[in-house]
Each structure stands twice: as C-alpha cells, then as structure tokens.
Amino acid sequence: MKLTENKSIYFASDFHLGAPNQAQSRLREQKIVEWLNYIKPTCAALYLMGDVFDFWFDYGRVIPAGYTRLLGKLAQFRDEQIPVYFFTGNHDMWMFHYFEDELNIPILKKPIQITVESKTIFLAHGDGLGPNDMGYKRLKKVFANPLCQFLFGWLHPKIGMWLAHRWSNTDTSQYEGRTVDFLGEEEWLVQYARKKLTQHAIDYFIFGHRHTPVIHQLNNKSSYINLGDWINHNSYAKFNGQQMELLFFP
C-alpha cells in the first residue's frame, strides 16, 4: 500500500459498545463518531481491531439494537471509498455476513500482515495468542464451533442478548476507572511478537485486547503497540508511512 500526501492509516480497538449500560455506551459512541469525523479527511484506511461491540451476534434478519450512529458513520466511510477493515475480538467473534453485505466491510477473524510504504505491520486483536491462557483457548474453540453458533442462533434474540450481556458484564472494574498494568516482557502478546520475529522481520505489531495503550520497543527495528481502549483512554494509532504514533482523542 502506498500513501498519498497527508494521508494516514488509523487503528483502534476495544470500544465495547453496549456496556456497561445503554447510557454510558451512547456517550462513548458519540465520542467515537466525533473521532471518526476528525480523522476522515486524512484517512487512507481504517482498521477496527476487535471488541468494537461488547457483544454481537448476526441473527440473519435481526440486528442488535443500538449503534446506529457508528454504523451510519462507517457506511459513510465506505460510500466515500475509504477502506474499513473489521477484526473480531473475544467479545464480538460471532459476526458473520451483516457488515460485509450491508456495509462492504470485510470481517477478519485471524491475524494478517500488511505492507505499507515498505513497513511490515502485523495485525490481530490478540485474544488467544501467546503462551498460557489455555482455559480461554479451549473456550474460544467452543464459541467458534459451528454447531454451538447454530444452537445459540435458535435462541430468541431477547434471551440470547440478555444471556450474552450478563456473561460479558461480569467484570465491571474497567468501567470504574481501573486499568490494566502493562507487564513488559511478561506480556503474553510481547512474547508472541518476539517468537514471530524469529520467523519474519516485522516492523510493527499492533494488538488490542489488553486495554493498555503502550508502545514497547522489541529491538531497534521492531515495536509492539497495544491500542488501549475507549473506556478509559480514547486511544488509537496513526501511521503516516514513516512514523507510527499512539495518540489520544480528547
């Protein structure tokens, strides 16, 4: 990918829209739409890196209530030929065809690698990567099982959405201002990135999931970036073809 003058690629994750309640989610959505309006004039491409929704399930003909402002803004991006890419996270992994059919936004369920102006960028939400966390990795296999998805889809949406939000909102600490500490070299995603570097040269690793905005230097050519979240930080990354920045929207 080549970037034209004054254009940049933007990355953001972990909006968790829908949580912990409708009122707080609506305020967060309004802030996100303000940010999208702010970046649109210079946006060459937008990567949403997972957990945009605290829960989402494509019921086919039934779409989860809410999020109208965000969906409308993303539709505007696509109508103006700005590429948008959507990674599923551990909270919104049950996305199937709605975004692709209605918004022309591809759904990405696995890590990808892109090259922009000779810089190699590795992209993933981050859940289930790296060592340990075997319990979640087993649970993710269950959630990704087509039979489990089919059976959940037969639940009435009122029941399915109620169960999902009850499960998703069990940890409310992040909405009370308590953030996740960056563990440095002990971070599983840092360890994952270092292992990938033994196989390929990569300039930037960009992840969400951990809710901790940080740039961590892996060596003199490679960096680990976590995008943080929009619950406590309003953080995002911007790449102009030469420099990767971690920024905060006021």
Residue pairs with C-beta under 8 A, 6 or more apart in sequence:
1 9
1 44
1 45
1 114
1 115
1 116
1 117
2 117
3 9
3 44
3 116
3 117
3 240
3 241
4 44
6 42
7 42
7 43
7 44
7 240
8 39
8 42
8 43
8 44
8 238
8 239
8 240
8 241
9 43
9 44
9 45
9 46
9 47
9 116
9 238
9 239
10 39
10 43
10 45
10 46
10 47
10 236
10 237
10 238
11 46
11 47
11 49
11 123
11 206
11 227
11 236
11 237
11 238
11 239
12 35
12 46
12 47
12 48
12 49
12 227
12 230
12 235
12 236
12 237
13 48
13 49
13 50
13 51
13 52
13 87
13 89
13 125
13 207
13 208
13 209
13 227
13 228
13 229
14 49
14 50
14 51
14 52
14 89
14 208
14 209
14 211
14 227
14 228
14 229
14 230
14 231
15 28
15 29
15 32
15 51
15 52
15 53
15 70
15 229
15 230
16 25
16 28
16 51
16 52
16 53
16 54
16 91
16 229
16 230
16 231
17 25
17 28
17 29
17 32
17 52
17 53
17 54
17 66
17 67
17 70
18 25
18 53
18 54
18 55
18 64
18 66
18 67
18 165
19 25
19 54
19 165
19 168
19 169
19 175
20 169
20 172
20 175
22 66
24 175
25 54
25 66
26 66
28 230
28 231
29 66
29 67
29 69
29 70
30 69
31 230
31 234
31 249
32 70
32 230
33 69
33 70
33 73
34 249
35 234
35 236
35 249
36 46
36 70
36 73
36 74
36 77
37 73
38 249
39 46
39 238
40 76
40 77
40 80
40 82
43 77
43 82
44 82
44 83
45 82
45 83
45 84
45 85
46 77
46 82
46 83
46 84
46 85
47 84
47 85
47 87
47 123
47 206
48 84
48 85
48 86
48 87
49 87
49 89
49 123
49 124
49 125
49 206
49 207
49 208
49 227
50 87
50 88
50 89
50 90
50 91
50 92
50 125
50 126
50 127
50 208
50 209
51 89
51 90
51 91
51 92
51 125
51 208
51 209
52 70
52 86
52 89
52 92
53 64
53 67
53 91
53 92
54 91
54 92
54 165
54 168
54 169
55 64
55 91
55 92
55 161
55 164
55 165
55 168
56 64
56 91
56 92
56 94
56 95
57 64
57 94
57 152
57 153
57 157
57 160
57 161
57 164
58 94
58 95
58 96
58 97
58 98
59 153
59 157
59 160
60 153
62 157
63 98
64 157
64 161
71 103
74 84
74 103
74 105
75 102
75 103
77 84
78 84
78 103
78 104
78 105
84 103
84 105
85 105
85 106
85 108
86 95
86 99
86 105
86 106
86 107
86 108
87 108
87 109
87 123
87 124
87 125
87 208
88 94
88 95
88 107
88 108
88 109
88 125
89 125
89 127
89 208
89 209
90 125
90 127
90 128
90 136
90 140
90 209
91 168
93 109
93 140
93 143
93 144
94 143
94 149
94 152
95 107
96 107
97 107
99 105
99 106
99 107
100 106
100 107
108 123
110 124
111 122
111 123
111 124
111 129
112 122
112 123
112 124
113 120
113 121
113 122
113 123
113 200
113 202
114 120
114 121
114 123
115 121
116 239
116 241
117 241
117 242
119 203
119 204
119 239
119 241
120 200
120 201
120 202
120 203
120 204
121 202
121 203
121 204
121 205
121 206
121 239
122 193
122 196
122 202
122 204
122 205
122 206
123 206
124 206
124 207
125 207
125 208
125 209
126 189
126 207
126 208
126 209
126 210
126 226
127 136
127 140
127 209
128 136
128 137
128 140
129 188
129 189
129 192
129 207
130 187
130 188
130 189
130 190
130 191
130 192
131 188
131 191
131 192
132 188
133 188
142 148
143 149
152 160
153 160
155 163
174 180
174 211
174 229
174 231
174 232
175 231
177 232
179 211
179 212
179 232
179 233
180 210
180 211
180 212
181 212
182 210
182 212
182 214
182 216
182 226
183 190
184 190
184 216
185 191
187 210
187 216
187 224
189 205
189 207
189 209
189 210
189 224
189 226
190 216
190 218
190 224
193 202
193 205
193 218
193 222
193 224
194 218
196 202
196 205
197 218
197 219
197 222
201 221
201 222
202 222
203 221
203 222
203 223
204 222
204 223
204 225
204 239
204 244
205 218
205 222
205 223
205 224
205 225
206 225
206 227
206 237
207 224
207 225
207 226
207 227
208 226
208 227
208 229
209 226
210 226
211 226
211 228
211 229
211 231
211 232
211 233
212 226
212 228
213 226
213 227
213 228
213 229
213 233
213 235
213 246
213 248
214 224
214 225
214 226
214 228
214 246
215 223
215 224
215 225
215 244
215 246
216 223
216 224
216 225
216 226
217 223
217 224
218 224
223 244
225 237
225 244
225 246
227 235
227 236
227 237
227 246
228 235
228 236
228 246
229 235
233 248
234 248
234 249
234 250
235 246
235 247
235 248
235 249
236 246
236 247
236 248
236 249
237 244
237 245
237 246
237 247
238 244
238 245
238 247
239 245
